Amino acid sequence: MRRKILGAAVAALMATGPALADLTIVDTSYRTGPYAANGIPFSDGYQDYFTLLNERDGGIGGEMINLIECETGYNTEKGVECYEATKGEGALVYQPLSTGITYQLIPKATADGIPLHTMGYGRTSAKAGEVFKWVFNYPANYWDGASLAVKHILDQNGGDISGKTVALVYHNSAYGKEPIRTLESLAEKHGYNLTLLPVDHPGQEQKSQWLQIRRESPDYVLMWGWGVMNQVAIQEAVNIRYPMENFIGIWWSGSENDVKAAGERANGYKALTFHNLGSDYPVYDDIQTHVVDAGKAAGAGDQIGTVLYNRGMYAAMLAAEAIKTAQEMHGTAAINAAQMRDGMENLEMTEAKMAALGLPNFGPEFTVSCENHGGNGFGAVSQWNAEAGEFELITDYYQSDQEILAPLVEEDSQAFAAENGITPGC
């Protein structure tokens, strides 16, 4: 069961008043625009997992999933339009896949009583569930990512990076600016120097930034990019012969799309991740049989096992497990958005559960609670192997520096509560 809502069709669809499905999932996708190359595999993975549950299992708890796709083009205004056009159809949760859209939807979704899952992006302090009651960003957030990158650099230098220089090349938007505060706090703790290099949307022009990097030779470069920005940055790094093993991207800067254009010279580039890689999991055999071979795939069926397909599939799996949790809690299969929020807030992901789903060792274990909507802050480092044509995990999952991050989350969330007249509490 899948429908697409595009442009003017939104108004027509809403006017006809379609029957509401019990389990409605909206995919605010972007298959067009400068970020389409990354948006497409995520949406394919997101939708294909729900389609698998419909085709193989008859839905979740006996209730079929109704998929609605609404094209945003990674445009904040269009993303809000998609939300407004679809929220009345009984949507259980929104996964905006855009920090800009997320910031706009936080007050709207909170007022409407519809949960947001901003998995690994969005407003980091939404981890504080006693303030952001309808927003979840598990299993990790941008501040976790910044800390994980610095921890990896520390590991590469025997625990001492005092006096070294770390440059941040970042998308000049709410997304790209998210890690700055954390990196500044970590610089105070570890004694490194931080250089900030913003890149304007969509990121095709970076000559000046990489000329500065060539001139100043920072010891490490971190990247908070997306779409074409990543490809251009990696190519520019190659052009100035920057050592790729010292170039580390956030998890949104670590897909096959980002490195392949640079060819073998991108070998050694690193990127963070909060889930495992590849397609060697039993669930993908089921997706191939019940979805792709059956002609029900969201896309061409050629993205399975890619980094962003895996991420979209992972997001859908977490939503499905939250639905199951909510169904068990409330004793009904036909849950609503408020009950979905309860399921998300009581979600527990264990290795045993992931293995039973056909995804052994796919992601870190974590538990969600009222106080903690963000998980435990575990991630890993992957590295591009050009010869094999794939990213490979080079570390185990390890935890971000909660000693630094917890006070930052508390400070920012409490400030948001004060500004918006919110009384924190569980």
C-alpha positions, 0 to 999 in steps of 0.5 A, a space after each residue: 500500500 503506497 501512495 505518492 503526494 507531489 505538488 498540487 496533488 496534495 490539495 486534490 488528495 486531501 479534498 477527496 478525503 481518503 479513508 484513513 489507514 490504521 498504521 500510516 507512515 509518511 516518507 518525506 523524501 527528496 528524489 529531486 534536487 541537489 541532494 537527490 543522490 542521497 535522498 533516493 537510497 534512504 527512501 528506498 530502504 525506508 519504504 522497502 522495509 515497511 513493504 516487506 512487513 506488509 508482504 511477508 508478515 501482513 503488516 505489524 500486529 495484523 494491521 497493514 502499513 499505509 505508505 505515503 511519499 511526499 517529495 520535499 526536494 530537501 526544501 524546508 518550505 516544501 517539507 513543512 507543506 508535506 507535513 501539513 498536507 499529510 498529518 491529518 491522515 493519521 501519520 504515526 511518525 515523521 522522519 524529516 531527513 533534514 535538520 532545517 525541516 526538523 527545526 520548523 516541525 518541532 513546534 508544529 508536531 509538538 502542538 499536533 501531538 505527532 512524534 518526530 524521529 530525527 535519527 542522527 540529525 536535527 536538534 541535538 538537545 531534543 535528546 532531553 525528553 523531559 523538554 522535547 516530549 515529541 522528538 526523538 533522535 536515537 541512537 546518536 546525535 550530531 554532538 555524539 558524532 563530533 565527540 566520536 570523531 575527536 575520540 578517534 583522533 585521540 586514539 590515533 595519537 596516544 590520547 594526546 592531541 594538544 597543539 594539533 589543529 582540527 579543521 571543520 568543513 561544514 554545510 553553512 546551515 543549521 545542520 552544518 553548525 550543529 557540531 561547532 559548540 561541541 567541538 569548541 568544548 572538546 578543544 578546551 578539554 583536549 587542547 587542540 586548535 579549531 578552524 571553521 570553514 563554512 561552505 554555502 549551499 549546495 556546496 559546489 564551490 569550495 576552492 577557497 576553503 581547500 586552498 586555506 587547508 593546503 596553506 595551513 595544513 591542519 592535522 585533521 579535517 572533519 566534514 559535516 556535508 551532504 549531497 554534492 558538497 561531499 563529492 566536491 570536498 573529497 575531490 578537492 582533498 584529493 587535488 591538494 593531496 591531503 592525507 585521506 586517513 586524516 579526513 573524517 566525515 560525519 555519518 551523512 558524509 560517508 556514502 558510496 556516492 561521496 567517494 566514487 567520483 574521486 576514484 582510487 585516490 579517495 582510498 582511506 577516507 573515513 566516516 562515522 556511522 551508527 549502524 553496520 554496513 553491507 548486505 550480508 544480513 538475512 533480512 536482505 534475502 527477504 527484501 529481495 524475495 518479497 519486495 524486489 523480485 515481486 516488483 514492489 520495490 520503492 526504487 530500482 532495487 539496486 541500492 540494497 546494501 549501500 550505506 544510505 539504503 541501510 540507514 533508511 531501512 534501519 530507520 524503518 526497522 526502529 519505527 516498526 519496533 516502536 509500533 510493536 512496543 506501542 501495540 503491546 503497551 496499549 493492547 491494540 494493533 491500531 495505535 494512534 500517534 500518541 500511542 506511537 510516542 509511548 512506544 518510541 519512549 519505551 523502545 529497547 533495542 537489544 542484540 537478541 532483538 536485532 538478530 531475531 529481525 535478521 539484522 545481527 550486530 547491525 546497530 548498537 544496543 540502546 534504551 529510550 526513556 522519558 529523560 533520554 530520547 537520544 540513545 546511548 551515543 555509540 558509533 563507529 568509524 568506517 573507512 573507504 576501501 577503493 579496491 573493494 568498492 565499499 566502506 568497512 568498519 575499522 572500529 567497534 562501537 564506542 561511546 561519545 564523551 558524555 561528561 562533556 555532552 550531558 551538560 551541553 544537552 541540559 543547558 540547551 534544552 533548559 534554555 529552549 524550555 524557558 524561551 518557549 514556556 515549557 515546564 520540563 517533566 516526565 
